[in-house]
Each structure stands twice: as C-alpha cells, then as structure tokens.
Amino acid sequence: MATLEGETDSSDEVPGSSRGEIFDLLSNHRRRYAIHYCKREEGPVTLGELAEHVAAWELDKDVSEITSTERKRVYTSLQQTHLPTLERAGMVEFDDRTIELTDAAAELEVYLDVVPGDSIPWGVYYLGLSALGFVVLAGIALEIVPTATVPPLAWAAIVLVLFAASAVVHVLSSRRMRLGEIERPP
C-alpha cells in the first residue's frame, strides 16, 4: 500500500489508499454528501436524485424548493468532478446515470469522527474523566476523601460507572453522527 511520507501502513485503512488521500477525498462537502446520500439509500441511486439532495443540503432547502438551475449546477459538478474522483478512489461505481457505493466506502467511518461545534472532542472528555479518577484515587490515598461513609471500592465503582456511562453515550452519539445514518449529513 502506498503511503505518504511519514505515514505507516495500517490494516484499518481503505485498501489502496493512504490516509492523506482519504482525508483529501473527504475534504469536500459534496463528496461527503454524496456518500451520505448513497449510504442512506442502501443501493444504486440516480445522478438526478443525488444532485437534488446535495443541492438541498447545501442550500438548506427542501428538495421540492430546489430550482432547476441549482440542481443543474450540482449535477454538473458531481458528474464531471466529484463522482469520477470517488470512482478513481474505489468508493463508488459510477456509470453516468447511476451511483453505487463499493465495499471500500464502509471503511471511511474510521476517518469521520464528527464533533459538533457546541461540544468538546471525546478524547478531551475522557482525559478529564481520567483526571477526576486520579483525584479520587489520590484523595483516598491521602485520606482526604471520606472512606468511613463511602468505602474505597465504592469510590472505584463510581468512577467506573462514570466511564461506562460515558462510553455508552459516546457509542450512541458516534453512531448517530455517521454518514448515512441521519436525514441531513453531519
């Protein structure tokens, strides 16, 4: 597998693509929207349907409100630029009228950790939760945290429950924010 300088091969990557190529592929919102729509439809879609939905998402309109000019602009861009790019990358099969995702497109989820603008990244959240766990542990060791009313094992259980609940919320949130899982692409 070809890799960019400084990158290593990984079995998690899309076959035949480097991490940089995947990020470049996903850097364009029209390509992400195309993948999102195709995942939602779970089968071949027509270029016209795809163009309508991508235009509606871009312009924050209902599909029924899209003008023929708006649709045509997106249609042309998808047909001439974005779908051939996705096809060369092995993500779609495109025959000028229909588009279908390949199995390689399923591997893209690894690269799409969507973090809404009003939240903190999960890595930072877990770092804070770990710091809380260490503070509790240090408090128990220094006898600052009351162990007469709450035994040390209960404190450990409280921290473990916080991690478990956080992990459940994280998994559910990540599934909801995947391409193809919700009505409007993230």
Sequence and secondary structure as in RCSB ss.txt:
>XXXX:A:sequence
MATLEGETDSSDEVPGSSRGEIFDLLSNHRRRYAIHYCKREEGPVTLGELAEHVAAWELDKDVSEITSTERKRVY
TSLQQTHLPTLERAGMVEFDDRTIELTDAAAELEVYLDVVPGDSIPWGVYYLGLSALGFVVLAGIALEIVPTATV
PPLAWAAIVLVLFAASAVVHVLSSRRMRLGEIERPP
>XXXX:A:secstr
    TT    TTS TT  HHHHHHHHTSHHHHHHHHHHHHHTS EEHHHHHHHHHHHHHT  GGG  HHHHHHHH
HHIIIIIHHHHHHTTSEEE SSEEEE GGGGGGGGG     TTS  HHHHHHHHHHHHHHHHHHHHTT S TTTS
 HHHHHHHHHHHHHHHHHHHHHHHHHTSTTTSSS  
